[in-house]
């Protein structure tokens, strides 16, 4: 949750009642954020008795990538592989008490074939061997050892499918380095304070790199290079703009560590690593024997091993090697495809097919880090550094073919690639082709931007939204729960980039002649960000028509919006639902709504903590505004008094309201007399929703006094769950005798019964009745009323939809209805 931080020391503590229940904790974070480091720290602290003392007897750590290539495994195998002495009778005892087990699933994979609906594929027995993916799904679905607890780490790409399998997890996102944490890390990496601080402050000269170095692995790579090679490369840091730049910088500078052998040998080693990485990633393998390395010309026992230690490490307890970080394997795989120069690459007609295979293999779209690196490596100007680092030239024409192929896939509606706009944004950010970005976004009329606390995500979207300003985007929806903070030193950089984001969004809003909808879904805007946004909205060039967002400060947003609705003649829809605006906020907002220059037609104030005091202000708006046509006051406790205030405005000759939603507003029969007067007097009101209010029979009787009038223009009336009984049906019947405008009537979840239904049918058969849609779900009906309903179908030529869901109709009643359906007069669809 926003501003809610989880301390790993207490995440598995007993609940308030003292019970230690099974718990699933999911730690989400991008590559290099420190997920594995965090769970290793948790394991060390558990072993030392610092965290969860007495809670677990065994922590079973599973590196999901290391087991992904194994054909089949069981839960018992995972335990015995971790604890060699837990076998036979001891294992049987351990399995008797699964609540004392914590399974750590590190690096949960992006599932290729989720088992969510395939119960037979899941494992329920600890000794049963299953394919690795089925085994992991069995744990997550709580089919296997359900009393045990789980600690899962995953990248955002894996979370997309993991979400559907989880059962009430505790989900947390691992935060990037704050400024203070990054400073402390730099101080720990250099012997001299002056050297560390010079680098720390020097990074601020490159805003993008300063943000990227908030990712722990980037800070580690920069410090590793500069510790061994001094200050000479610090000016080069200013040119690093993307994540690909950082990785390429690291690998190129590691070549300088070669002293006893030629650079060519280092280049050969790197190319061998590229071949190994691509081959292994294709087979989902992360562990390599020494023979695997030798097969690719990589020696681990000679003088080059010091050089290789920058990229490889020996795996614990087994005679195997692995990359220092999985992202190294992904980066080198991308390098392999960019530099491999084989026959398939030489014939450009085959390149498209090859690209398709690569994209399907790594992430089924643009989501994987390998694909992002591919775009970054093919950016203009990278040829020279690629050649000096890896000793090979980029395949000719490859960049142009990638761009053409991607553009075709984006526009191909039948493409099987999974294309999330934010993933595509990352790829476009890496290749940094402004003209190309404009072209490729042209067909994306609607963009949903999923960000988190990730500052790099925000900087990427800033850049891409700038590139897309001239594209034909019609709707921009920004979904982000975590990007708003007070401006403190701890989160200054993230907040700074969000302000850049808003500045870019404001420029987009002002300059785009296509953008008509802006939605900050689930995003709470702090006052500073809100001020920037409103400045963009007030610009005379802004074409925005629909606005939906969540402010952090309701009073401030209403003050800002009051000026926006006056200045912006294009803004016609304002959605402020689920905001605690309160009466004061509405008072400020109405000052703008009452202005003659305000053109707002639809105002949604659902669930805004309003009382009857707000209705006084809204009523005054209705008396002067000739543009406001739709008003939603859903789920506000305005009560009868509030509606009585509203009705004064609704009866005013200038009132233009067509659609009024008063559902769940704590209403009773007391408000129905003034509402009935509105129905009689209003020439504009055509839709009235009173769902889930205690209107009762008396209230409906008062409403029908208005409905019966020939001047009543109402077409749609919803009285779902209004505590009605059969006694109200006579009044409704009389209204149907005279009302020729009513088209939709919803009486669902009212105990009308067969007696009431028979009375209502008399009105439905009358020649003046023009009703087309009738909702009678859960109205306590039985076969006894079906004869009356059948006679309606035989005589009413207007009724096209009849809903009888949730009623106790049996075969006999349904047969009567079916006989009526074949009558030539019946128009039911």
Secondary structure as the mmCIF struct_conf table of DSSP 4:
data_model
#
loop_
_struct_conf.conf_type_id
_struct_conf.id
_struct_conf.beg_label_comp_id
_struct_conf.beg_label_asym_id
_struct_conf.beg_label_seq_id
_struct_conf.end_label_comp_id
_struct_conf.end_label_asym_id
_struct_conf.end_label_seq_id
TURN_TY1_P TURN_TY1_P1 UNK A 2 UNK A 3
HELX_RH_3T_P HELX_RH_3T_P1 UNK A 8 UNK A 10
TURN_TY1_P TURN_TY1_P2 UNK A 11 UNK A 12
TURN_TY1_P TURN_TY1_P3 UNK A 16 UNK A 17
BEND BEND1 UNK A 18 UNK A 18
STRN STRN1 UNK A 24 UNK A 28
TURN_TY1_P TURN_TY1_P4 UNK A 31 UNK A 32
BEND BEND2 UNK A 33 UNK A 34
HELX_RH_AL_P HELX_RH_AL_P1 UNK A 35 UNK A 47
TURN_TY1_P TURN_TY1_P5 UNK A 48 UNK A 49
BEND BEND3 UNK A 51 UNK A 52
TURN_TY1_P TURN_TY1_P6 UNK A 53 UNK A 55
BEND BEND4 UNK A 57 UNK A 57
STRN STRN2 UNK A 58 UNK A 63
HELX_RH_AL_P HELX_RH_AL_P2 UNK A 64 UNK A 67
TURN_TY1_P TURN_TY1_P7 UNK A 68 UNK A 69
BEND BEND5 UNK A 70 UNK A 71
STRN STRN3 UNK A 73 UNK A 73
HELX_RH_AL_P HELX_RH_AL_P3 UNK A 75 UNK A 82
TURN_TY1_P TURN_TY1_P8 UNK A 84 UNK A 85
HELX_RH_AL_P HELX_RH_AL_P4 UNK A 88 UNK A 96
TURN_TY1_P TURN_TY1_P9 UNK A 97 UNK A 97
HELX_RH_3T_P HELX_RH_3T_P2 UNK A 98 UNK A 100
STRN STRN4 UNK A 101 UNK A 108
BEND BEND6 UNK A 112 UNK A 113
TURN_TY1_P TURN_TY1_P10 UNK A 116 UNK A 117
HELX_RH_3T_P HELX_RH_3T_P3 UNK A 119 UNK A 121
BEND BEND7 UNK A 122 UNK A 122
BEND BEND8 UNK A 125 UNK A 125
TURN_TY1_P TURN_TY1_P11 UNK A 126 UNK A 127
STRN STRN5 UNK A 130 UNK A 130
HELX_RH_AL_P HELX_RH_AL_P5 UNK A 132 UNK A 140
TURN_TY1_P TURN_TY1_P12 UNK A 141 UNK A 142
BEND BEND9 UNK A 144 UNK A 145
TURN_TY1_P TURN_TY1_P13 UNK A 146 UNK A 147
BEND BEND10 UNK A 148 UNK A 148
STRN STRN6 UNK A 149 UNK A 154
HELX_RH_AL_P HELX_RH_AL_P6 UNK A 156 UNK A 162
HELX_RH_3T_P HELX_RH_3T_P4 UNK A 163 UNK A 165
BEND BEND11 UNK A 167 UNK A 168
STRN STRN7 UNK A 170 UNK A 173
HELX_LH_PP_P HELX_LH_PP_P1 UNK A 174 UNK A 178
HELX_RH_AL_P HELX_RH_AL_P7 UNK A 179 UNK A 189
BEND BEND12 UNK A 191 UNK A 191
HELX_RH_AL_P HELX_RH_AL_P8 UNK A 193 UNK A 202
HELX_RH_3T_P HELX_RH_3T_P5 UNK A 203 UNK A 205
BEND BEND13 UNK A 206 UNK A 206
HELX_RH_AL_P HELX_RH_AL_P9 UNK A 207 UNK A 212
TURN_TY1_P TURN_TY1_P14 UNK A 213 UNK A 214
BEND BEND14 UNK A 215 UNK A 215
HELX_RH_AL_P HELX_RH_AL_P10 UNK A 216 UNK A 229
HELX_RH_3T_P HELX_RH_3T_P6 UNK A 230 UNK A 233
HELX_RH_AL_P HELX_RH_AL_P11 UNK A 234 UNK A 237
TURN_TY1_P TURN_TY1_P15 UNK A 238 UNK A 239
BEND BEND15 UNK A 242 UNK A 242
HELX_RH_AL_P HELX_RH_AL_P12 UNK A 243 UNK A 254
HELX_RH_3T_P HELX_RH_3T_P7 UNK A 255 UNK A 257
BEND BEND16 UNK A 260 UNK A 261
HELX_RH_AL_P HELX_RH_AL_P13 UNK A 263 UNK A 282
TURN_TY1_P TURN_TY1_P16 UNK A 283 UNK A 284
STRN STRN8 UNK A 288 UNK A 288
HELX_RH_AL_P HELX_RH_AL_P14 UNK A 290 UNK A 295
TURN_TY1_P TURN_TY1_P17 UNK A 296 UNK A 297
BEND BEND17 UNK A 300 UNK A 302
TURN_TY1_P TURN_TY1_P18 UNK A 303 UNK A 304
HELX_RH_AL_P HELX_RH_AL_P15 UNK A 305 UNK A 308
TURN_TY1_P TURN_TY1_P19 UNK A 309 UNK A 311
STRN STRN9 UNK A 312 UNK A 314
HELX_LH_PP_P HELX_LH_PP_P2 UNK A 315 UNK A 315
TURN_TY1_P TURN_TY1_P20 UNK A 316 UNK A 317
BEND BEND18 UNK A 318 UNK A 319
STRN STRN10 UNK A 321 UNK A 323
BEND BEND19 UNK A 324 UNK A 325
HELX_RH_AL_P HELX_RH_AL_P16 UNK A 326 UNK A 339
HELX_RH_AL_P HELX_RH_AL_P17 UNK A 343 UNK A 346
BEND BEND20 UNK A 347 UNK A 347
HELX_RH_3T_P HELX_RH_3T_P8 UNK A 348 UNK A 350
HELX_RH_AL_P HELX_RH_AL_P18 UNK A 351 UNK A 361
TURN_TY1_P TURN_TY1_P21 UNK A 362 UNK A 363
BEND BEND21 UNK A 364 UNK A 364
STRN STRN11 UNK A 365 UNK A 365
BEND BEND22 UNK A 366 UNK A 366
BEND BEND23 UNK A 368 UNK A 368
HELX_RH_AL_P HELX_RH_AL_P19 UNK A 369 UNK A 377
TURN_TY1_P TURN_TY1_P22 UNK A 378 UNK A 378
BEND BEND24 UNK A 379 UNK A 379
TURN_TY1_P TURN_TY1_P23 UNK A 380 UNK A 381
HELX_RH_AL_P HELX_RH_AL_P20 UNK A 383 UNK A 390
BEND BEND25 UNK A 391 UNK A 391
HELX_LH_PP_P HELX_LH_PP_P3 UNK A 393 UNK A 395
TURN_TY1_P TURN_TY1_P24 UNK A 396 UNK A 397
HELX_RH_AL_P HELX_RH_AL_P21 UNK A 398 UNK A 411
TURN_TY1_P TURN_TY1_P25 UNK A 413 UNK A 414
BEND BEND26 UNK A 417 UNK A 417
STRN STRN12 UNK A 418 UNK A 418
HELX_RH_AL_P HELX_RH_AL_P22 UNK A 421 UNK A 431
HELX_RH_AL_P HELX_RH_AL_P23 UNK A 434 UNK A 440
TURN_TY1_P TURN_TY1_P26 UNK A 441 UNK A 443
STRN STRN13 UNK A 446 UNK A 450
BEND BEND27 UNK A 453 UNK A 453
HELX_RH_AL_P HELX_RH_AL_P24 UNK A 455 UNK A 467
TURN_TY1_P TURN_TY1_P27 UNK A 468 UNK A 470
BEND BEND28 UNK A 471 UNK A 471
STRN STRN14 UNK A 475 UNK A 479
BEND BEND29 UNK A 481 UNK A 482
BEND BEND30 UNK A 487 UNK A 487
HELX_RH_3T_P HELX_RH_3T_P9 UNK A 489 UNK A 491
HELX_RH_AL_P HELX_RH_AL_P25 UNK A 492 UNK A 511
BEND BEND31 UNK A 513 UNK A 514
STRN STRN15 UNK A 517 UNK A 525
HELX_LH_PP_P HELX_LH_PP_P4 UNK A 526 UNK A 526
HELX_RH_AL_P HELX_RH_AL_P26 UNK A 527 UNK A 538
BEND BEND32 UNK A 539 UNK A 539
TURN_TY1_P TURN_TY1_P28 UNK A 540 UNK A 541
STRN STRN16 UNK A 546 UNK A 551
BEND BEND33 UNK A 552 UNK A 553
HELX_RH_AL_P HELX_RH_AL_P27 UNK A 554 UNK A 567
TURN_TY1_P TURN_TY1_P29 UNK A 569 UNK A 570
STRN STRN17 UNK A 573 UNK A 575
TURN_TY1_P TURN_TY1_P30 UNK A 577 UNK A 578
HELX_RH_AL_P HELX_RH_AL_P28 UNK A 582 UNK A 593
TURN_TY1_P TURN_TY1_P31 UNK A 594 UNK A 594
BEND BEND34 UNK A 595 UNK A 595
TURN_TY1_P TURN_TY1_P32 UNK A 596 UNK A 597
STRN STRN18 UNK A 602 UNK A 604
TURN_TY1_P TURN_TY1_P33 UNK A 606 UNK A 607
BEND BEND35 UNK A 608 UNK A 608
HELX_RH_AL_P HELX_RH_AL_P29 UNK A 612 UNK A 624
BEND BEND36 UNK A 626 UNK A 627
STRN STRN19 UNK A 630 UNK A 632
TURN_TY1_P TURN_TY1_P34 UNK A 634 UNK A 635
HELX_RH_AL_P HELX_RH_AL_P30 UNK A 639 UNK A 650
TURN_TY1_P TURN_TY1_P35 UNK A 651 UNK A 651
BEND BEND37 UNK A 652 UNK A 652
TURN_TY1_P TURN_TY1_P36 UNK A 653 UNK A 654
STRN STRN20 UNK A 659 UNK A 661
TURN_TY1_P TURN_TY1_P37 UNK A 663 UNK A 664
BEND BEND38 UNK A 665 UNK A 665
HELX_RH_3T_P HELX_RH_3T_P10 UNK A 669 UNK A 671
HELX_RH_AL_P HELX_RH_AL_P31 UNK A 672 UNK A 681
BEND BEND39 UNK A 683 UNK A 684
STRN STRN21 UNK A 687 UNK A 689
TURN_TY1_P TURN_TY1_P38 UNK A 691 UNK A 692
HELX_RH_AL_P HELX_RH_AL_P32 UNK A 696 UNK A 707
TURN_TY1_P TURN_TY1_P39 UNK A 708 UNK A 708
BEND BEND40 UNK A 709 UNK A 709
TURN_TY1_P TURN_TY1_P40 UNK A 710 UNK A 711
STRN STRN22 UNK A 716 UNK A 718
TURN_TY1_P TURN_TY1_P41 UNK A 720 UNK A 721
BEND BEND41 UNK A 722 UNK A 722
STRN STRN23 UNK A 725 UNK A 725
HELX_RH_3T_P HELX_RH_3T_P11 UNK A 726 UNK A 728
HELX_RH_AL_P HELX_RH_AL_P33 UNK A 729 UNK A 738
BEND BEND42 UNK A 740 UNK A 741
STRN STRN24 UNK A 744 UNK A 746
TURN_TY1_P TURN_TY1_P42 UNK A 748 UNK A 749
BEND BEND43 UNK A 750 UNK A 750
STRN STRN25 UNK A 751 UNK A 751
HELX_RH_AL_P HELX_RH_AL_P34 UNK A 753 UNK A 764
TURN_TY1_P TURN_TY1_P43 UNK A 765 UNK A 765
BEND BEND44 UNK A 766 UNK A 766
TURN_TY1_P TURN_TY1_P44 UNK A 767 UNK A 768
STRN STRN26 UNK A 773 UNK A 775
TURN_TY1_P TURN_TY1_P45 UNK A 777 UNK A 778
BEND BEND45 UNK A 779 UNK A 779
STRN STRN27 UNK A 782 UNK A 782
HELX_RH_3T_P HELX_RH_3T_P12 UNK A 783 UNK A 785
HELX_RH_AL_P HELX_RH_AL_P35 UNK A 786 UNK A 795
BEND BEND46 UNK A 797 UNK A 798
STRN STRN28 UNK A 801 UNK A 803
TURN_TY1_P TURN_TY1_P46 UNK A 805 UNK A 806
BEND BEND47 UNK A 807 UNK A 807
STRN STRN29 UNK A 808 UNK A 808
HELX_RH_AL_P HELX_RH_AL_P36 UNK A 811 UNK A 821
TURN_TY1_P TURN_TY1_P47 UNK A 822 UNK A 822
BEND BEND48 UNK A 823 UNK A 823
TURN_TY1_P TURN_TY1_P48 UNK A 824 UNK A 825
#
